[in-house]
Amino acid sequence: MTGVVTRFAPSPTGPLHLGHAYAAIRAHDHARGAAGGAGGTFLLRIEDIDGTRSREEHVAGIMQDLAWLGLAWDGPVVRQSQRLGAYEAALATLRAGGLLYPCFCTRADIAASASAPHHGPDGLVYPGTCRHLGAAEVERRIAAGVPHAWRLAMDRAVAAAGPLGWTDLAAGPQVADPAAFGDVVLARKDAPASYHLAVTIDDAAQGVTDVVRGRDLMRATDVHRLLQALLGLPTPVYRHHALLLGPDGTRLAKRNGAPALGDLRAAGEDGRALADSLRAGRLPLGFAATSA
């Protein structure tokens, strides 16, 4: 692959909606070029490591929806479920550097232990309960099979990486502040990697040069930039675009019942015409967009 490489990386936990369509179009067109030429490379990645919610029928629907919109991807489709070894290798590197610790807390434990809750970009910041467990207690719990996640010791990670920055093609140079997230989870109890770890590893492995995604993920880039530094991975440039809002003013999401592309497709709507309308900023009646 040469030139610009972008990707669209949905999770097959539900049908795609208009917000997904907008994100896929922005990533596709960024690679292909504004004039619609051959341009660079547009990749499709399926983020399917959530084994309890991922469904094969949604994978098929994703591919059908993209084709209906007139978006063609390059090369084979990569699935995160086939890349578990890469995630474990990254976790092993971070463990060897003393940057990870096991966390046995449940959500209820975390909520109860936060006497003065502090919220960061991802929500409630973990109060660090399990960082203070002794080595013998940690070994006992692991040997007993107590479920646990793996968290990044953020203070040590930030100290090891030093000051970091990254570039957004719309907003300009950014100073990374990963410490605002606290000790983020990098391997969940119910999945071999968190979003933060998997997306960072996969973008580097696929040679993604330009990450085009919604503004809701802009601050998450601070964590991704930290992981790139710790793991010796290249840093792409970023383009965080506007989000589509529904008639109630909230961001389009599966959980909010956003209109499914599959339903529009089944109703006989013209997918390419819809894509062109989204490109031109002509949104369906009642929908709006955040600032670009």
C-alpha positions as CSV (number, residue, x, y, z in Angstrom):
1,M,0.0,0.0,0.0
2,T,1.2,3.5,-0.8
3,G,-0.1,7.0,-0.2
4,V,-3.0,7.6,2.2
5,V,-4.5,4.6,4.0
6,T,-7.8,5.0,5.9
7,R,-10.2,2.5,7.5
8,F,-13.8,2.0,8.6
9,A,-13.9,-0.3,11.6
10,P,-17.5,-1.1,12.8
11,S,-18.5,-3.5,15.5
12,P,-21.0,-6.2,14.4
13,T,-23.2,-5.8,17.5
14,G,-26.1,-4.3,15.6
15,P,-27.1,-2.9,12.2
16,L,-25.3,0.1,10.7
17,H,-27.2,3.4,10.8
18,L,-26.9,6.8,9.2
19,G,-24.1,7.9,11.6
20,H,-22.1,4.9,10.5
21,A,-22.8,5.7,6.8
22,Y,-21.5,9.2,7.4
23,A,-18.3,8.0,9.1
24,A,-17.7,5.4,6.3
25,I,-18.2,7.9,3.6
26,R,-15.8,10.4,5.2
27,A,-13.1,7.7,5.6
28,H,-13.6,6.4,2.1
29,D,-13.6,9.8,0.4
30,H,-10.5,10.9,2.4
31,A,-8.6,8.0,0.9
32,R,-10.1,8.3,-2.6
33,G,-9.6,12.0,-2.9
34,A,-12.1,14.8,-3.1
35,A,-12.2,14.6,-6.9
36,G,-13.3,11.0,-6.8
37,G,-10.1,9.5,-8.3
38,A,-8.4,6.3,-7.4
39,G,-6.6,8.0,-4.5
40,G,-5.3,5.9,-1.6
41,T,-6.4,2.8,0.2
42,F,-9.7,2.3,2.1
43,L,-9.8,-0.7,4.4
44,L,-12.6,-2.5,6.2
45,R,-12.0,-3.9,9.6
46,I,-14.5,-5.8,11.7
47,E,-14.1,-5.2,15.5
48,D,-15.6,-8.4,16.6
49,I,-13.9,-9.3,19.9
50,D,-17.0,-8.7,21.9
51,G,-18.0,-12.4,21.8
52,T,-21.2,-12.0,23.7
53,R,-22.7,-9.3,21.3
54,S,-21.0,-9.8,17.9
55,R,-23.2,-11.5,15.3
56,E,-22.3,-12.9,12.0
57,E,-25.5,-11.6,10.4
58,H,-24.4,-8.1,11.2
59,V,-21.0,-8.7,9.5
60,A,-22.9,-9.6,6.3
61,G,-25.2,-6.6,6.7
62,I,-22.2,-4.2,7.1
63,M,-20.8,-5.4,3.7
64,Q,-24.2,-5.2,2.0
65,D,-24.7,-1.7,3.4
66,L,-21.3,-0.4,2.2
67,A,-21.9,-1.8,-1.3
68,W,-25.4,-0.2,-1.3
69,L,-23.8,3.1,-0.5
70,G,-21.3,2.7,-3.3
71,L,-18.3,2.3,-1.1
72,A,-15.7,-0.3,-2.1
73,W,-12.9,-1.3,0.2
74,D,-9.5,-2.6,-0.7
75,G,-7.9,-5.9,0.1
76,P,-9.2,-8.5,2.5
77,V,-11.5,-7.7,5.5
78,V,-9.5,-7.9,8.7
79,R,-11.3,-9.3,11.8
80,Q,-10.1,-8.5,15.3
81,S,-11.0,-12.0,16.4
82,Q,-8.2,-13.3,14.3
83,R,-5.6,-11.0,15.8
84,L,-5.7,-12.0,19.5
85,G,-2.1,-13.0,19.5
86,A,-1.0,-9.5,18.5
87,Y,-3.0,-8.0,21.5
88,E,-1.5,-10.5,23.9
89,A,2.0,-9.7,22.7
90,A,1.4,-6.0,23.3
91,L,0.1,-6.7,26.8
92,A,3.1,-8.9,27.5
93,T,5.4,-6.0,26.5
94,L,3.6,-3.6,28.8
95,R,3.6,-6.1,31.7
96,A,7.3,-6.6,31.3
97,G,7.8,-2.9,31.6
98,G,5.8,-2.8,34.9
99,L,3.1,-0.8,33.3
100,L,0.1,-3.1,33.9
101,Y,-1.7,-4.4,36.9
102,P,-4.7,-6.8,37.4
103,C,-7.9,-5.3,38.5
104,F,-10.5,-7.5,40.2
105,C,-13.1,-4.8,40.8
106,T,-16.7,-5.0,39.5
107,R,-18.5,-1.9,38.3
108,A,-20.4,-1.8,41.7
109,D,-17.0,-2.0,43.5
110,I,-15.7,0.9,41.6
111,A,-18.8,3.0,42.2
112,A,-18.8,2.2,45.9
113,S,-15.1,2.9,46.4
114,A,-15.1,6.3,44.8
115,S,-15.8,8.5,47.8
116,A,-15.2,11.6,45.7
117,P,-15.9,10.5,42.2
118,H,-13.8,12.1,39.5
119,H,-15.0,12.0,35.9
120,G,-12.7,11.9,32.8
121,P,-13.3,11.7,29.1
122,D,-14.4,8.0,29.4
123,G,-16.6,8.6,32.4
124,L,-15.8,7.7,36.1
125,V,-12.1,7.6,36.6
126,Y,-10.9,4.4,38.4
127,P,-9.8,5.2,41.9
128,G,-6.9,2.8,41.8
129,T,-8.2,0.3,44.4
130,C,-6.3,-2.7,43.0
131,R,-3.0,-0.9,42.5
132,H,-2.5,-1.2,46.3
133,L,-2.9,-5.0,46.5
134,G,0.1,-6.9,47.7
135,A,1.9,-9.3,45.3
136,A,0.8,-12.3,47.5
137,E,-2.9,-11.3,47.4
138,V,-2.7,-10.7,43.6
139,E,-1.2,-14.2,43.1
140,R,-3.8,-15.8,45.4
141,R,-6.8,-14.2,43.5
142,I,-5.4,-15.1,40.1
143,A,-4.7,-18.7,41.2
144,A,-8.3,-18.9,42.5
145,G,-9.6,-17.8,39.1
146,V,-11.0,-14.5,40.2
147,P,-12.0,-12.6,37.0
148,H,-9.8,-9.6,36.3
149,A,-9.1,-6.9,33.8
150,W,-5.6,-5.5,33.1
151,R,-5.2,-1.7,33.7
152,L,-2.5,0.6,32.6
153,A,-0.6,2.3,35.5
154,M,-1.1,5.7,34.0
155,D,1.4,7.7,36.1
156,R,4.2,5.3,35.3
157,A,3.2,5.1,31.6
158,V,3.1,8.9,31.2
159,A,6.5,9.2,32.9
160,A,8.0,6.6,30.6
161,A,6.6,8.2,27.5
162,G,7.2,11.8,28.3
163,P,5.3,14.7,26.7
164,L,3.3,13.7,23.6
165,G,1.4,15.4,20.8
166,W,-0.6,14.5,17.7
167,T,-2.1,16.3,14.8
168,D,-5.8,16.7,13.8
169,L,-6.2,17.8,10.2
170,A,-9.1,20.1,11.2
171,A,-8.2,21.2,14.7
172,G,-4.4,21.4,14.3
173,P,-1.6,20.3,16.7
174,Q,-2.8,18.7,19.9
175,V,-1.1,18.2,23.3
176,A,-2.0,14.7,24.6
177,D,-3.4,14.4,28.1
178,P,-3.8,10.7,28.7
179,A,-3.6,11.1,32.5
180,A,-7.2,12.6,32.4
181,F,-8.4,9.0,31.7
182,G,-6.9,7.5,34.8
183,D,-5.8,3.9,34.8
184,V,-7.6,2.7,31.6
185,V,-8.5,-0.9,31.0
186,L,-6.4,-2.5,28.2
187,A,-7.7,-6.1,28.6
188,R,-11.3,-6.6,29.8
189,K,-12.6,-9.4,31.9
190,D,-14.9,-10.5,29.0
191,A,-12.6,-9.6,26.0
192,P,-8.9,-10.1,25.3
193,A,-8.4,-6.4,24.5
194,S,-10.1,-3.1,25.1
195,Y,-11.0,-0.7,22.3
196,H,-8.0,1.5,23.2
197,L,-5.5,-1.3,22.8
198,A,-7.0,-3.1,19.8
199,V,-7.5,-0.1,17.7
200,T,-4.0,1.2,18.3
201,I,-2.4,-2.2,17.4
202,D,-4.6,-2.7,14.4
203,D,-4.1,0.7,12.9
204,A,-0.3,0.3,13.1
205,A,-0.4,-3.3,11.7
206,Q,-2.6,-2.2,8.7
207,G,-0.4,0.8,7.9
208,V,-3.2,3.3,8.5
209,T,-1.8,6.7,7.8
210,D,-4.9,8.8,8.4
211,V,-7.5,7.9,11.0
212,V,-10.8,9.5,10.0
213,R,-13.5,9.1,12.8
214,G,-16.1,11.0,14.7
215,R,-15.4,13.9,17.2
216,D,-16.7,11.7,20.0
217,L,-13.4,9.8,19.8
218,M,-11.1,12.9,19.7
219,R,-9.9,12.8,23.3
220,A,-9.4,9.0,23.1
221,T,-6.6,9.8,20.7
222,D,-4.6,10.9,23.8
223,V,-4.6,7.4,25.1
224,H,-3.8,5.9,21.7
225,R,-0.9,8.3,21.3
226,L,0.5,7.1,24.6
227,L,0.2,3.5,23.6
228,Q,2.0,4.2,20.3
229,A,4.9,5.7,22.3
230,L,5.1,2.9,24.8
231,L,4.9,0.2,22.1
232,G,7.1,1.9,19.5
233,L,4.3,2.2,16.9
234,P,4.0,4.9,14.2
235,T,1.6,7.8,14.8
236,P,-0.9,8.5,12.0
237,V,-2.6,11.9,11.4
238,Y,-6.2,12.2,12.5
239,R,-9.3,13.8,11.1
240,H,-12.2,14.0,13.6
241,H,-15.4,14.8,11.8
242,A,-18.8,16.0,12.7
243,L,-21.4,13.7,14.2
244,L,-25.0,13.2,13.0
245,L,-27.7,14.0,15.5
246,G,-31.2,12.6,15.6
247,P,-34.4,14.6,15.8
248,D,-34.1,14.6,19.6
249,G,-30.7,16.2,19.3
250,T,-28.8,13.2,20.6
251,R,-25.9,11.5,18.8
252,L,-27.1,8.7,16.5
253,A,-26.4,5.3,18.2
254,K,-27.6,1.7,18.0
255,R,-28.9,1.9,21.6
256,N,-31.1,4.9,20.7
257,G,-32.9,3.2,17.9
258,A,-31.2,5.1,15.0
259,P,-32.6,4.3,11.6
260,A,-30.9,1.1,10.2
261,L,-29.4,1.2,6.8
262,G,-30.7,-2.3,6.2
263,D,-34.2,-1.0,6.7
264,L,-33.7,1.8,4.2
265,R,-32.1,-0.6,1.7
266,A,-35.0,-3.1,2.1
267,A,-37.5,-0.2,1.5
268,G,-35.9,0.4,-1.9
269,E,-34.1,3.6,-1.2
270,D,-31.2,4.5,-3.4
271,G,-28.0,4.1,-1.3
272,R,-25.7,6.0,-3.7
273,A,-28.1,8.9,-3.8
274,L,-28.2,8.9,0.1
275,A,-24.4,8.8,0.1
276,D,-24.2,11.8,-2.2
277,S,-26.7,13.7,0.0
278,L,-24.6,13.1,3.1
279,R,-21.5,14.3,1.2
280,A,-23.3,17.5,0.3
281,G,-24.6,18.0,3.8
282,R,-28.2,17.4,2.8
283,L,-29.5,15.4,5.8
284,P,-32.8,13.6,6.1
285,L,-35.6,15.7,7.6
286,G,-35.2,16.2,11.3
287,F,-31.5,15.3,11.4
288,A,-28.6,17.6,12.0
289,A,-24.8,17.5,12.4
290,T,-22.4,18.8,15.0
291,S,-19.8,21.3,14.0
292,A,-17.1,19.8,11.7
